[in-house]
Amino acid sequence: MTQPALVAVVDDDEDVRESLEMLVLSVGHEAVLFETADALLASPLLDEFRCVISDVQMPGTNGIQLAREIRSRTAVPVILITAFPADEIERRARDAGVHQFLSKPFDPNALIDELVSLLG
């Protein structure tokens, strides 16, 4: 059996954070929840995450800026989720090194499949 991975979940909406946590737990991994990207970047656990799932639009550092910062430090995959899909936002996300870009509402199985593919 694969060792559980630690996944960071970042969203300013508590309900979304909790839903994403349940998805992560459903595939046998552990989630740490953050209300802001800045809180994740300040976390002493930052180097321990094997994947980051984040909203795009949040107060302070947004998801694209977060992805850029994470990718400048590590090869940890970043999955961005947005309720406001636009070609320009997706292009900026891809340019920032985002592994996957999902639009809300998204099929939970798409995220589950991605987590299984990335983390086992």
C-alpha positions as CSV (number, residue, x, y, z in Angstrom):
1,M,0.0,0.0,0.0
2,T,1.2,3.5,-0.8
3,Q,2.1,5.8,2.1
4,P,-0.4,8.6,2.6
5,A,0.7,11.8,1.0
6,L,0.2,15.2,2.5
7,V,-1.9,17.5,0.3
8,A,-2.4,21.3,0.8
9,V,-5.9,22.6,0.1
10,V,-6.2,26.3,-0.3
11,D,-9.6,28.1,-0.7
12,D,-11.2,31.1,1.0
13,D,-14.5,29.2,1.0
14,E,-14.7,26.9,4.0
15,D,-17.3,24.6,2.4
16,V,-15.1,24.1,-0.6
17,R,-12.0,23.4,1.6
18,E,-13.9,20.8,3.5
19,S,-15.3,19.2,0.4
20,L,-11.8,19.0,-1.1
21,E,-10.5,17.6,2.1
22,M,-13.1,14.8,1.9
23,L,-12.0,14.0,-1.7
24,V,-8.3,13.8,-0.6
25,L,-9.2,11.5,2.3
26,S,-11.3,9.3,0.0
27,V,-8.2,8.3,-1.9
28,G,-6.2,7.6,1.2
29,H,-4.2,10.8,1.6
30,E,-4.1,13.5,4.2
31,A,-5.1,17.1,3.7
32,V,-4.1,20.3,5.5
33,L,-6.5,23.2,4.9
34,F,-5.5,26.8,4.4
35,E,-7.8,29.8,4.0
36,T,-5.3,31.8,2.0
37,A,-2.3,31.2,-0.2
38,D,-0.2,33.4,2.2
39,A,-1.0,31.0,5.1
40,L,0.2,28.1,3.0
41,L,3.4,29.9,2.1
42,A,4.1,30.7,5.7
43,S,3.4,27.2,6.9
44,P,6.3,25.2,8.4
45,L,4.8,22.2,6.5
46,L,5.4,23.8,3.1
47,D,8.2,21.4,2.1
48,E,6.2,18.3,3.2
49,F,3.4,18.7,0.7
50,R,3.3,16.3,-2.3
51,C,0.5,18.2,-4.0
52,V,-1.3,21.6,-3.7
53,I,-4.9,22.1,-4.7
54,S,-5.9,25.8,-4.8
55,D,-8.6,28.2,-5.8
56,V,-7.5,30.8,-8.3
57,Q,-9.3,33.9,-6.9
58,M,-8.6,34.6,-3.3
59,P,-7.8,37.6,-1.2
60,G,-4.0,38.4,-1.0
61,T,-1.9,36.1,-3.1
62,N,-4.0,34.5,-5.8
63,G,-3.8,30.9,-7.0
64,I,-1.7,31.7,-10.1
65,Q,0.8,33.7,-7.9
66,L,0.9,30.8,-5.5
67,A,1.6,28.3,-8.3
68,R,4.4,30.5,-9.5
69,E,5.9,30.7,-6.0
70,I,5.6,26.9,-5.4
71,R,7.1,26.1,-8.8
72,S,10.1,28.4,-8.1
73,R,10.8,26.3,-5.0
74,T,9.9,22.8,-5.9
75,A,8.4,20.4,-8.4
76,V,5.3,19.7,-6.4
77,P,2.3,19.6,-8.7
78,V,-0.3,22.4,-8.3
79,I,-3.9,21.9,-9.3
80,L,-5.9,25.1,-9.7
81,I,-9.7,25.3,-9.5
82,T,-11.7,28.3,-10.6
83,A,-15.4,29.4,-10.7
84,F,-14.5,32.0,-13.3
85,P,-13.0,30.1,-16.3
86,A,-11.5,32.2,-19.0
87,D,-8.9,31.4,-21.7
88,E,-6.5,34.1,-20.4
89,I,-6.7,32.8,-16.8
90,E,-6.0,29.2,-18.0
91,R,-3.1,30.4,-20.1
92,R,-1.6,32.3,-17.2
93,A,-2.1,29.2,-15.0
94,R,-0.3,27.0,-17.5
95,D,2.5,29.6,-17.8
96,A,2.9,29.4,-14.0
97,G,3.5,25.7,-14.3
98,V,0.1,24.4,-13.1
99,H,-0.3,20.7,-13.5
100,Q,-4.1,20.7,-13.9
101,F,-6.7,23.5,-14.3
102,L,-10.3,22.6,-13.3
103,S,-13.4,24.8,-13.7
104,K,-16.2,24.7,-11.1
105,P,-18.4,22.9,-11.0
106,F,-16.1,20.0,-11.9
107,D,-16.6,16.3,-11.8
108,P,-15.1,15.1,-8.5
109,N,-13.9,11.9,-10.2
110,A,-11.6,14.1,-12.4
111,L,-9.9,15.3,-9.3
112,I,-9.8,11.9,-7.7
113,D,-8.3,10.4,-10.9
114,E,-5.7,13.2,-10.9
115,L,-4.7,12.6,-7.3
116,V,-4.5,8.9,-7.8
117,S,-2.3,9.4,-10.9
118,L,0.0,11.9,-9.1
119,L,0.2,10.3,-5.6
120,G,-0.8,6.7,-6.0
